[in-house]
Amino acid sequence: MSRRVLAAMSGGVDSSVAAAMLVEAGHEVVGATMKTFCYSGTAGNSKTCCGLDGIRDARRVADVLGIRHYVFDVEEAFTRDVIDDFVDEYGRGRTPNPCVRCNSNTKFRDLLRRAQALGCDAVASGHYARLDSEGTRPRLLRGADAAKDQTYFLWALPAGILQHLRFPLGALTKAEVRQRARAMGLATADKPESQEICFVPEGHYRDFLSTRLLPTHAALSPGAVVDHRGQVVGRHDGYAGFTVGQRKRIGGGMPEPYYVLEIRPDARQVVVGPKRLLYSGRVSVGDLNWLAPQPRPGDSLRVQLRHRSPALRCHVEAAEDGKLHLSLDEPARAVTPGQSSVLFREDEVLGGGRISGTPAPTVAN
């Protein structure tokens, strides 16, 4: 059945082909690009999904496809929902996923509202994910290409909007997407992958934080580097420059390579230790969001704790005080507070949350 669909167009090859596939399928397609923080007064950057280059490339593709194209100014909402959260999380000694916040707020929730105002009944994007709408409720499924699956970034979507979403690339590989783009003569066919946080295009997130936090903020202030026994082994110039599992910038003089094990913002301490102490067999998850019925204690599932990491077998130990406590079948390395913890049953995304801690870590041999 033909529909009017709003296609999110970032100016990359994936969203371009997604829009083109909808046109080929006979839908009435309206293209939309979001003007976020990174567009304001800056030149485009080909390594990010954003920038003035992205707007221009999206419009060129829309012209080829013969569809209308709008640019929506979402800078205020994006700053509130994504950037402010990013800064706050680093200020608390955690490591956030800004793309998750963008997807769950600006990219889909806000776009759907604008889509409906334009008479569209669905929003489509170039994410490598699938939707199964055959049952009593829509189910979000992993993309068919395991190497490109992007459901890790979609766990925080409001469950109520799934029925209005479309993911045309879900059954394709990246190579197939580029082939289609070349065959259709799209200007984005060979555009490089987006690799960086859009509002930190050069990758120097600490420099960005310094523009948003006072110089006296604890995250940017000197403190002690202590080892796992509590001994001071060095100094740092701000814990915002560190994340769990990090090896660089710790200093030398250790009996073996040391890694960041923990960040203690209240004490301004960065805790380091040997690699074997990076492993934990339990994970606590907060800020939960469910796209399917919430798992119960004793359920056996899989959990993905970092982008591009494999989904690990786990069991639900308990659900209390707004948190889910998981027991991993095998200890995981560098479980990082602030990162996303996404739960799967086979290919279905059940939901997830933010890692809040690793109680009673186990030591790997």
SERO-4910 file (N, C-alpha, C, O; in steps of 0.05 Angstrom, whole numbers):
BEGIN
 pado doro    nc1    nc2    nc3   cac1   cac2   cac3    cc1    cc2    cc3    oc1    oc2    oc3
  Met    A     17    -24      0      0      0      0     18     25      0     36     27     16
  Ser    A     12     43    -18     27     68    -20     22     86      4     -1     89     12
  Arg    A     44     98     14     42    116     37     57    141     31     74    142     13
  Arg    A     51    162     47     68    185     47     88    182     70     80    180     93
  Val    A    114    182     64    134    176     83    154    199     84    163    209     64
  Leu    A    161    207    109    183    226    112    209    211    115    212    195    133
  Ala    A    228    216     97    254    202     98    275    221    110    280    242     99
  Ala    A    287    212    132    308    227    145    333    224    127    342    202    122
  Met    A    344    247    118    366    247     99    389    263    111    388    287    112
  Ser    A    410    249    119    433    262    132    453    272    111    470    288    118
  Gly    A    450    263     86    470    269     66    490    247     62    509    250     48
  Gly    A    486    224     76    503    200     72    490    180     53    467    183     45
  Val    A    506    160     46    496    141     26    473    124     37    455    117     22
  Asp    A    473    117     63    453    100     73    425    113     72    406    101     62
  Ser    A    423    137     82    397    151     82    388    157     53    364    158     47
  Ser    A    408    162     36    401    168      8    388    144     -5    368    146    -19
  Val    A    400    120     -1    389     96    -13    363     89      0    344     79    -14
  Ala    A    360     93     26    334     87     39    312    104     26    290     93     21
  Ala    A    317    129     21    297    146      8    291    137    -20    268    136    -29
  Ala    A    312    129    -34    309    120    -62    292     94    -63    276     91    -81
  Met    A    297     76    -44    282     51    -44    252     56    -39    235     42    -50
  Leu    A    246     76    -22    218     82    -17    205     94    -43    182     87    -49
  Val    A    220    110    -57    209    121    -82    204     98   -102    184     98   -115
  Glu    A    224     80   -104    221     57   -122    196     40   -115    184     28   -133
  Ala    A    190     38    -89    168     22    -80    141     36    -85    120     24    -79
  Gly    A    141     60    -95    117     74   -102    105     92    -80     83    102    -83
  His    A    121     97    -59    111    115    -38    115    144    -46    133    150    -61
  Glu    A     99    161    -34    103    190    -37    123    198    -15    117    196      9
  Val    A    147    206    -23    169    210     -4    175    240     -1    176    255    -21
  Val    A    178    248     24    187    276     30    214    273     45    215    260     65
  Gly    A    234    287     35    260    286     47    263    307     69    252    329     67
  Ala    A    278    300     90    282    320    112    310    317    123    319    294    129
  Thr    A    324    339    127    350    340    140    348    358    164    336    379    163
  Met    A    360    349    186    358    364    211    383    382    214    405    374    210
  Lys    A    377    407    220    398    427    226    404    426    256    388    438    271
  Thr    A    425    413    264    431    410    292    454    429    299    462    446    283
  Phe    A    465    426    323    486    443    333    509    446    313    520    468    309
  Cys    A    517    423    302    542    424    286    539    439    260    559    443    246
  Tyr    A    515    447    252    512    463    228    517    493    233    524    508    214
  Ser    A    515    501    258    514    530    264    541    544    261    559    540    277
  Gly    A    543    559    240    567    575    236    592    559    231    614    569    234
  Thr    A    589    534    222    613    518    217    612    508    188    591    506    176
  Ala    A    636    502    178    637    489    152    630    460    155    632    449    177
  Gly    A    621    447    133    615    418    135    640    402    139    662    411    134
  Asn    A    636    378    149    658    360    154    650    333    142    631    321    152
  Ser    A    665    323    123    657    298    109    658    274    126    646    253    119
  Lys    A    671    275    149    673    252    166    650    249    186    648    229    200
  Thr    A    632    269    186    609    267    204    584    265    187    583    270    163
  Cys    A    562    258    202    536    256    188    524    283    185    502    286    173
  Cys    A    536    304    196    524    330    196    542    350    182    563    344    172
  Gly    A    533    375    182    548    396    170    535    407    145    516    395    135
  Leu    A    544    429    135    532    441    112    535    423     87    517    423     70
  Asp    A    556    408     86    559    389     64    537    368     64    527    360     43
  Gly    A    529    360     88    507    341     90    481    351     79    466    337     65
  Ile    A    475    376     85    450    389     75    451    390     44    432    383     31
  Arg    A    474    399     34    477    401      5    474    374     -9    460    371    -29
  Asp    A    488    353      2    487    327    -10    459    315     -9    449    302    -28
  Ala    A    445    319     14    417    309     16    399    323     -5    382    309    -17
  Arg    A    403    348     -9    386    363    -28    393    353    -57    374    351    -73
  Arg    A    418    348    -62    425    338    -89    411    311    -94    401    306   -116
  Val    A    411    294    -74    398    268    -77    368    271    -81    356    258    -98
  Ala    A    356    289    -65    328    294    -67    320    304    -95    300    296   -106
  Asp    A    338    320   -107    333    330   -134    333    307   -154    316    306   -172
  Val    A    352    289   -151    354    266   -169    329    249   -166    319    238   -186
  Leu    A    319    245   -142    296    228   -137    270    242   -143    249    229   -145
  Gly    A    271    269   -147    247    283   -153    228    287   -130    204    286   -133
  Ile    A    239    290   -106    222    292    -82    228    319    -68    249    332    -72
  Arg    A    208    328    -53    212    352    -38    232    348    -15    236    325     -6
  His    A    246    369     -8    266    367     13    264    391     32    264    414     23
  Tyr    A    262    385     58    261    405     78    285    404     96    297    383    101
  Val    A    292    427    107    312    428    128    299    438    154    287    460    154
  Phe    A    300    422    175    287    430    200    308    439    220    328    425    225
  Asp    A    303    462    231    322    473    252    314    461    279    294    468    290
  Val    A    330    442    289    325    429    314    347    435    334    352    419    353
  Glu    A    362    457    330    385    462    346    378    464    376    393    454    393
  Glu    A    357    478    383    350    482    411    344    455    424    354    450    446
  Ala    A    328    438    411    321    412    423    345    394    424    349    379    443
  Phe    A    361    395    403    385    378    402    405    385    424    417    368    437
  Thr    A    408    411    429    426    420    450    415    410    477    431    400    493
  Arg    A    389    413    481    378    405    507    379    375    511    387    365    533
  Asp    A    372    359    491    368    330    494    394    314    490    397    293    501
  Val    A    412    325    474    436    310    467    462    322    479    476    309    493
  Ile    A    467    347    472    492    359    480    494    363    510    514    357    523
  Asp    A    472    374    522    473    379    551    476    352    566    490    351    586
  Asp    A    463    331    556    466    305    569    495    295    566    506    284    585
  Phe    A    507    299    543    535    291    538    554    304    557    571    291    569
  Val    A    550    330    561    567    345    579    563    336    608    582    333    623
  Asp    A    537    333    616    531    324    643    543    297    649    553    293    671
  Glu    A    541    279    631    551    252    635    582    252    640    592    239    658
  Tyr    A    596    266    623    625    268    627    632    282    653    651    276    666
  Gly    A    615    302    660    619    315    686    616    297    709    627    302    731
  Arg    A    601    276    706    596    256    727    616    232    726    613    213    741
  Gly    A    635    234    708    655    213    705    645    189    689    656    167    692
  Arg    A    625    193    673    614    171    657    619    176    627    628    198    620
  Thr    A    615    155    611    620    157    582    594    153    567    585    131    565
  Pro    A    583    174    555    556    173    543    556    163    514    577    161    502
  Asn    A    532    157    504    527    150    476    509    172    464    485    168    465
  Pro    A    520    194    454    503    215    444    485    206    421    463    217    417
  Cys    A    494    187    405    477    178    382    451    165    392    430    167    379
  Val    A    452    151    415    428    139    427    408    161    434    385    160    428
  Arg    A    418    182    447    401    205    455    389    218    431    366    226    431
  Cys    A    405    222    410    395    234    385    373    218    373    352    228    365
  Asn    A    377    192    371    357    174    358    331    174    374    310    175    362
  Ser    A    333    172    400    309    169    417    294    195    420    271    195    428
  Asn    A    307    218    415    294    244    418    291    258    391    270    257    379
  Thr    A    313    270    382    312    288    359    305    273    333    287    281    319
  Lys    A    319    252    328    318    240    301    291    227    295    281    229    273
  Phe    A    279    214    315    254    199    309    230    212    323    210    217    310
  Arg    A    232    218    349    209    230    362    201    256    350    177    261    344
  Asp    A    220    274    347    214    301    336    208    300    306    190    314    297
  Leu    A    222    283    292    216    280    263    188    269    258    174    278    240
  Leu    A    179    251    275    152    240    272    131    261    276    111    263    261
  Arg    A    135    278    295    116    301    300    115    319    275     93    327    267
  Arg    A    138    325    264    138    342    240    127    327    216    113    338    199
  Ala    A    132    301    214    122    284    192     91    285    192     79    288    171
  Gln    A     79    281    216     50    280    218     38    307    210     17    309    199
  Ala    A     53    329    216     43    356    209     43    359    178     28    375    168
  Leu    A     61    344    165     62    345    136     44    324    122     45    321     98
  Gly    A     29    310    138     11    290    127     24    263    122     13    246    107
  Cys    A     47    258    133     61    233    130     53    213    152     48    221    174
  Asp    A     51    187    145     44    168    165     67    152    175     64    135    192
  Ala    A     91    157    165    115    142    175    140    159    171    141    177    155
  Val    A    160    152    187    187    163    184    206    141    177    206    119    190
  Ala    A    223    145    157    243    125    149    271    135    153    276    159    152
  Ser    A    290    117    158    318    125    161    335    103    148    326     82    140
  Gly    A    361    110    147    380     91    135    394     73    155    415     62    149
  His    A    382     69    178    393     50    198    391     21    188    372     14    175
  Tyr    A    411      6    195    411    -23    189    397    -37    212    409    -46    231
  Ala    A    371    -38    209    353    -51    229    329    -60    214    324    -52    191
  Arg    A    313    -78    227    289    -89    215    265    -86    234    269    -84    258
  Leu    A    241    -84    223    217    -84    239    199   -107    230    194   -111    206
  Asp    A    189   -121    249    169   -142    244    142   -132    254    139   -129    279
  Ser    A    124   -127    236     98   -116    244     75   -136    240     52   -128    239
  Glu    A     82   -161    239     62   -182    233     46   -190    258     23   -199    255
  Gly    A     58   -188    281     44   -198    305     27   -177    319     17   -158    306
  Thr    A     23   -181    345      5   -163    360     19   -136    366      5   -117    373
  Arg    A     45   -135    364     60   -110    368     84   -110    350     95   -131    343
  Pro    A     93    -87    341    117    -86    324    142    -94    340    145    -87    364
  Arg    A    160   -109    327    184   -118    340    208   -107    325    210   -109    301
  Leu    A    227    -95    340    251    -85    329    272   -107    328    277   -119    348
  Leu    A    282   -113    304    301   -135    300    328   -125    290    330   -104    277
  Arg    A    348   -140    296    375   -134    285    375   -133    255    359   -146    242
  Gly    A    393   -117    244    397   -116    215    409   -142    205    423   -156    220
  Ala    A    402   -149    180    412   -175    169    442   -175    167    454   -197    170
  Asp    A    455   -153    163    484   -151    161    495   -147    189    495   -125    200
  Ala    A    506   -168    201    515   -167    228    537   -146    232    540   -133    253
  Ala    A    553   -142    211    575   -122    212    565    -93    213    579    -76    222
  Lys    A    540    -89    204    530    -61    203    505    -57    221    495    -35    222
  Asp    A    496    -78    234    473    -76    251    475    -51    269    495    -48    283
  Gln    A    454    -35    270    454    -10    286    433     -9    308    427     12    318
  Thr    A    422    -32    315    401    -32    335    412    -25    363    397    -17    381
  Tyr    A    438    -27    367    450    -19    392    444     10    398    442     18    422
  Phe    A    440     27    377    435     55    381    405     62    382    397     85    383
  Leu    A    388     41    381    359     46    379    343     37    403    318     39    403
  Trp    A    356     26    424    341     15    446    324     35    461    305     27    474
  Ala    A    331     61    460    317     81    476    293     94    461    282    113    470
  Leu    A    286     83    437    263     94    423    238     90    439    235     70    452
  Pro    A    220    110    439    194    105    452    180     82    438    177     83    414
  Ala    A    170     63    453    158     39    441    134     46    424    128     33    404
  Gly    A    120     67    431     96     75    417    100     85    389     81     86    373
  Ile    A    125     92    382    130    102    354    139     81    335    142     86    311
  Leu    A    145     56    345    155     36    327    137     31    303    147     27    281
  Gln    A    111     32    308     92     26    286     94     47    264     84     43    241
  His    A    106     70    269    108     91    250    136     93    236    141    112    221
  Leu    A    153     74    242    181     75    231    184     55    208    171     35    207
  Arg    A    203     62    191    210     45    169    241     44    166    254     65    168
  Phe    A    252     20    162    281     17    159    286      1    133    289    -23    133
  Pro    A    286     15    110    288      1     84    314    -15     80    314    -34     64
  Leu    A    335     -8     94    361    -22     90    364    -47    107    385    -60    106
  Gly    A    345    -54    123    348    -75    143    357   -102    132    370   -117    146
  Ala    A    350   -108    107    357   -135     96    382   -133     78    389   -153     66
  Leu    A    395   -110     76    417   -106     58    444   -105     73    445   -100     97
  Thr    A    465   -110     57    492   -105     67    502    -78     58    490    -66     41
  Lys    A    523    -68     70    534    -42     62    543    -43     33    538    -23     18
  Ala    A    555    -65     25    564    -67     -3    540    -65    -22    542    -52    -43
  Glu    A    518    -77    -15    494    -76    -32    483    -48    -33    473    -39    -54
  Val    A    484    -34    -11    474     -6    -10    491     11    -29    480     28    -44
  Arg    A    517      9    -28    534     25    -45    529     18    -75    529     36    -92
  Gln    A    525     -8    -80    520    -16   -108    494     -3   -118    493      7   -141
  Arg    A    474     -2   -101    449     10   -109    452     40   -114    442     51   -133
  Ala    A    468     53    -96    472     82    -99    487     88   -126    480    107   -139
  Arg    A    507     72   -133    521     76   -158    503     72   -182    503     87   -201
  Ala    A    486     51   -180    468     45   -202    448     67   -207    439     72   -229
  Met    A    440     81   -185    421    102   -187    434    129   -192    420    149   -196
  Gly    A    461    130   -193    475    154   -198    473    175   -176    473    199   -181
  Leu    A    471    165   -151    469    184   -128    496    195   -121    516    181   -121
  Ala    A    497    221   -115    522    235   -109    536    224    -85    560    229    -81
  Thr    A    521    211    -67    532    201    -42    543    173    -44    551    161    -23
  Ala    A    543    161    -67    549    132    -70    576    124    -57    577    103    -45
  Asp    A    596    141    -60    622    134    -49    631    152    -27    655    155    -21
  Lys    A    612    165    -14    618    183      9    628    166     32    616    145     38
  Pro    A    649    175     46    660    159     68    640    156     91    621    171     94
  Glu    A    645    135    107    628    130    131    631    153    151    652    166    153
  Ser    A    609    158    165    610    177    187    624    164    211    616    142    219
  Gln    A    646    176    221    662    164    242    663    179    268    671    167    288
  Glu    A    653    203    269    658    219    293    632    230    304    611    230    290
  Ile    A    632    240    329    609    253    340    604    278    325    623    294    321
  Cys    A    580    283    316    575    305    297    582    332    308    591    349    294
  Phe    A    577    336    334    583    363    346    612    364    357    619    385    368
  Val    A    627    343    353    656    344    360    671    333    335    684    312    336
  Pro    A    669    347    312    679    336    287    708    329    285    716    312    269
  Glu    A    725    341    302    753    334    302    760    313    322    783    305    325
  Gly    A    740    304    337    744    282    356    756    290    383    762    273    399
  His    A    760    316    387    773    325    412    751    333    432    745    356    436
  Tyr    A    739    313    444    715    318    461    723    334    486    706    349    496
  Arg    A    747    330    496    755    345    520    756    375    513    747    392    530
  Asp    A    766    382    490    766    410    482    737    421    481    732    444    488
  Phe    A    719    404    470    691    413    469    680    417    498    666    437    503
  Leu    A    686    398    516    676    401    543    686    427    556    672    439    572
  Ser    A    710    435    549    721    459    561    706    484    552    708    505    566
  Thr    A    691    482    530    675    505    522    648    505    535    633    525    534
  Arg    A    640    483    549    614    480    561    615    480    591    594    484    604
  Leu    A    638    474    603    641    472    631    659    494    641    677    503    627
  Leu    A    655    503    666    673    523    678    701    510    681    703    486    686
  Pro    A    722    526    679    749    515    682    753    503    710    771    486    713
  Thr    A    737    511    729    740    500    756    724    475    761    724    464    783
  His    A    709    466    741    693    441    744    712    418    750    734    416    740
  Ala    A    702    400    768    719    377    776    728    360    753    750    350    754
  Ala    A    712    358    732    719    341    709    743    352    694    756    336    680
  Leu    A    749    378    697    771    390    683    794    398    702    813    411    694
  Ser    A    791    390    727    811    398    747    830    376    754    823    352    751
  Pro    A    855    383    763    874    362    769    865    344    792    849    352    809
  Gly    A    876    320    792    870    301    813    890    279    813    909    279    798
  Ala    A    885    259    831    904    237    834    897    213    816    873    207    812
  Val    A    918    200    806    915    174    794    923    154    816    946    154    825
  Val    A    905    136    823    911    117    844    909     89    833    893     84    815
  Asp    A    925     70    844    923     43    835    901     28    850    888     39    868
  His    A    897      3    842    875    -13    853    878    -18    883    860    -28    896
  Arg    A    902    -13    894    907    -16    922    903     10    938    906     11    962
  Gly    A    898     31    923    893     57    936    918     75    938    917     96    950
  Gln    A    940     66    926    965     81    926    966    102    904    959     96    881
  Val    A    974    127    910    976    147    890   1000    141    872   1023    138    882
  Val    A    995    139    846   1016    132    827   1021    154    806   1038    151    788
  Gly    A   1005    176    808   1009    197    788    988    219    792    972    218    811
  Arg    A    987    237    773    968    259    772    955    261    745    967    253    725
  His    A    931    272    744    917    276    719    908    305    718    907    319    739
  Asp    A    901    315    694    892    343    691    862    345    687    853    365    677
  Gly    A    848    325    695    819    325    692    808    297    685    817    286    665
  Tyr    A    790    286    701    781    259    696    763    257    671    758    235    662
  Ala    A    755    280    660    739    279    635    756    268    612    744    259    591
  Gly    A    782    267    614    799    256    593    803    226    594    819    216    580
  Phe    A    788    213    612    792    184    616    766    168    614    744    179    620
  Thr    A    768    143    607    745    126    606    754     98    614    778     91    611
  Val    A    737     82    625    744     55    633    755     39    610    744     39    588
  Gly    A    778     25    615    791      9    595    813     24    580    828     12    565
  Gln    A    816     50    585    836     66    572    864     58    581    869     53    605
  Arg    A    883     58    562    911     53    569    929     77    566    948     81    582
  Lys    A    922     95    547    939    118    542    936    139    564    916    140    578
  Arg    A    957    155    567    958    178    585    957    170    615    951    187    632
  Ile    A    963    146    621    964    137    649    991    142    661    994    146    685
  Gly    A   1012    140    645   1039    143    655   1053    116    658   1040     95    654
  Gly    A   1078    116    664   1094     92    666   1102     85    694   1090     95    713
  Gly    A   1122     68    696   1132     61    722   1116     39    736   1121     34    760
  Met    A   1098     26    722   1082      5    734   1095    -22    729   1111    -25    710
  Pro    A   1090    -42    746   1102    -68    742   1091    -82    716   1104   -101    707
  Glu    A   1069    -74    706   1057    -85    682   1038    -63    670   1033    -43    684
  Pro    A   1029    -67    645   1011    -46    634    986    -43    652    973    -62    660
  Tyr    A    980    -17    658    956    -11    674    935      2    656    941     15    636
  Tyr    A    910     -1    664    887      9    650    869     24    670    870     19    694
  Val    A    852     42    659    833     55    676    811     35    685    798     22    668
  Leu    A    808     32    711    788     13    722    763     28    731    741     16    730
  Glu    A    766     53    739    743     67    751    749     97    752    772    105    754
  Ile    A    728    113    751    731    141    755    714    149    779    690    142    780
  Arg    A    726    163    798    713    172    822    710    202    822    728    216    832
  Pro    A    689    213    811    687    242    808    687    257    834    698    279    835
  Asp    A    675    246    855    674    261    880    701    266    892    707    287    904
  Ala    A    719    246    888    747    249    898    766    258    876    790    262    881
  Arg    A    756    263    852    773    270    829    795    250    824    817    257    817
  Gln    A    789    225    827    809    204    824    803    187    799    780    182    792
  Val    A    825    179    786    824    160    765    838    135    776    862    136    783
  Val    A    824    113    777    834     88    789    845     70    766    831     65    746
  Val    A    869     60    769    882     44    748    891     17    760    893     14    785
  Gly    A    895     -2    743    905    -28    752    910    -46    728    906    -38    706
  Pro    A    919    -71    734    925    -90    712    901    -99    697    878    -97    707
  Lys    A    905   -109    673    884   -116    655    864   -136    667    840   -135    661
  Arg    A    874   -154    683    857   -175    694    834   -164    711    813   -177    714
  Leu    A    838   -140    722    817   -127    738    797   -112    722    778   -101    734
  Leu    A    800   -111    696    781    -98    679    755   -114    675    735   -104    665
  Tyr    A    756   -139    682    734   -158    676    714   -159    698    720   -160    722
  Ser    A    688   -159    690    667   -161    710    646   -181    700    641   -184    676
  Gly    A    635   -196    719    615   -216    713    586   -207    719    567   -222    714
  Arg    A    584   -182    729    557   -172    736    555   -143    726    575   -128    726
  Val    A    531   -135    718    526   -108    708    500    -98    720    480   -112    720
  Ser    A    500    -73    729    475    -60    737    468    -39    716    485    -24    707
  Val    A    442    -38    709    434    -20    687    410     -3    697    391    -13    708
  Gly    A    412     23    692    391     42    699    380     56    675    388     50    652
  Asp    A    363     76    679    351     92    657    338     73    636    343     76    613
  Leu    A    323     54    646    313     32    629    291     42    610    275     60    616
  Asn    A    290     29    587    269     33    567    263      6    554    281     -8    546
  Trp    A    237      0    551    230    -26    540    213    -23    514    194     -8    513
  Leu    A    221    -39    494    207    -40    469    190    -66    468    175    -70    449
  Ala    A    193    -83    487    179   -108    490    174   -112    520    183    -97    536
  Pro    A    158   -132    527    153   -137    556    179   -139    571    198   -152    562
  Gln    A    180   -127    595    205   -127    610    213   -154    619    197   -170    628
  Pro    A    239   -161    616    249   -188    625    245   -191    655    243   -172    670
  Arg    A    243   -216    663    239   -223    691    263   -236    702    279   -248    687
  Pro    A    267   -235    729    289   -249    741    290   -279    733    269   -292    733
  Gly    A    314   -288    726    317   -316    716    317   -318    686    326   -339    676
  Asp    A    308   -298    671    307   -300    642    336   -301    631    354   -288    641
  Ser    A    339   -317    611    365   -320    597    364   -304    571    347   -308    554
  Leu    A    382   -285    568    382   -266    545    410   -262    535    429   -276    543
  Arg    A    413   -244    517    439   -234    508    440   -204    513    420   -190    510
  Val    A    464   -194    520    467   -166    525    492   -156    510    513   -168    510
  Gln    A    488   -132    498    511   -119    484    518    -95    500    501    -77    505
  Leu    A    544    -93    508    552    -72    527    569    -50    514    576    -31    527
  Arg    A    574    -53    488    590    -33    474    585    -36    444    582    -59    435
  His    A    585    -14    430    582    -16    401    605    -33    389    628    -29    396
  Arg    A    597    -50    371    615    -69    357    626    -91    375    643   -107    366
  Ser    A    616    -93    399    623   -116    416    602   -137    412    579   -130    406
  Pro    A    609   -162    416    588   -183    412    568   -183    435    574   -174    457
  Ala    A    544   -193    429    524   -195    450    530   -220    466    534   -242    455
  Leu    A    532   -217    493    540   -238    511    516   -251    524    495   -238    529
  Arg    A    518   -276    530    497   -290    544    496   -280    573    517   -275    585
  Cys    A    472   -276    583    469   -266    610    443   -276    622    425   -287    608
  His    A    440   -272    648    415   -279    662    407   -255    679    424   -240    690
  Val    A    381   -250    680    370   -228    697    370   -238    726    357   -257    733
  Glu    A    386   -224    742    387   -231    771    364   -218    786    350   -231    802
  Ala    A    359   -192    781    338   -178    796    331   -153    781    347   -142    765
  Ala    A    307   -143    787    298   -117    777    287   -102    801    266   -109    811
  Glu    A    301    -81    809    292    -66    833    303    -38    832    324    -32    821
  Asp    A    288    -20    845    295      8    847    301     20    820    319     37    817
  Gly    A    286     12    799    290     24    773    314     14    758    322     25    738
  Lys    A    327     -7    769    351    -18    756    347    -48    750    331    -62    763
  Leu    A    363    -57    730    363    -85    724    391    -95    730    411    -83    722
  His    A    393   -118    744    419   -130    751    423   -155    735    407   -174    736
  Leu    A    445   -156    720    451   -179    702    475   -194    711    494   -183    722
  Ser    A    474   -220    707    497   -238    712    506   -248    685    490   -260    670
  Leu    A    531   -244    678    542   -252    652    553   -280    654    565   -288    674
  Asp    A    548   -296    633    558   -323    632    589   -323    631    602   -341    642
  Glu    A    600   -303    618    629   -299    618    636   -270    624    622   -252    614
  Pro    A    656   -265    640    663   -237    647    668   -220    623    680   -229    603
  Ala    A    659   -195    624    663   -177    602    685   -156    609    688   -149    632
  Arg    A    699   -147    589    721   -129    593    711   -100    591    695    -93    574
  Ala    A    721    -83    609    717    -54    608    687    -46    607    679    -32    589
  Val    A    671    -57    625    643    -49    627    643    -20    637    652    -14    659
  Thr    A    632     -2    621    636     27    626    610     41    634    591     42    618
  Pro    A    609     53    658    585     69    665    579     91    645    597    105    636
  Gly    A    553     93    638    544    112    619    540    101    591    524    111    576
  Gln    A    554     79    585    550     66    559    524     51    559    512     45    580
  Ser    A    514     44    535    488     31    533    492      1    537    511    -12    529
  Ser    A    471    -11    550    469    -39    554    443    -48    541    421    -41    550
  Val    A    445    -63    519    422    -69    502    416    -99    504    434   -116    501
  Leu    A    391   -106    510    383   -134    514    368   -145    490    351   -132    478
  Phe    A    375   -170    483    364   -183    460    353   -211    468    364   -224    485
  Arg    A    332   -218    455    323   -246    455    324   -255    426    307   -248    410
  Glu    A    343   -272    420    350   -279    392    355   -253    377    373   -238    385
  Asp    A    340   -246    355    345   -222    340    329   -198    350    333   -176    340
  Glu    A    311   -202    368    294   -180    377    307   -163    398    319   -173    417
  Val    A    305   -136    394    314   -117    414    292   -114    435    270   -104    429
  Leu    A    297   -122    460    277   -120    481    277    -92    493    256    -82    502
  Gly    A    300    -79    493    303    -53    505    331    -51    517    349    -65    509
  Gly    A    334    -33    536    360    -30    549    361     -7    568    340      1    578
  Gly    A    385      2    574    389     24    592    418     32    592    434     25    575
  Arg    A    425     49    612    452     58    615    466     42    637    454     38    658
  Ile    A    490     34    632    506     20    652    511     39    676    521     61    672
  Ser    A    503     29    700    507     46    723    530     36    741    540     50    758
  Gly    A    538     10    738    559      0    754    564    -30    749    550    -43    734
  Thr    A    585    -40    762    593    -68    759    597    -79    787    620    -82    796
  Pro    A    576    -86    801    580    -96    829    594   -123    830    591   -140    812
  Ala    A    611   -126    850    626   -151    854    639   -161    829    633   -183    820
  Pro    A    658   -146    817    671   -155    793    687   -180    798    698   -185    819
  Thr    A    688   -197    777    705   -221    779    731   -217    764    733   -200    747
  Val    A    751   -232    772    777   -229    760    782   -251    740    779   -275    747
  Ala    A    788   -244    715    793   -264    695    822   -275    699    840   -261    707
  Asn    A    825   -300    692    851   -313    694    869   -304    672    892   -313    670
***
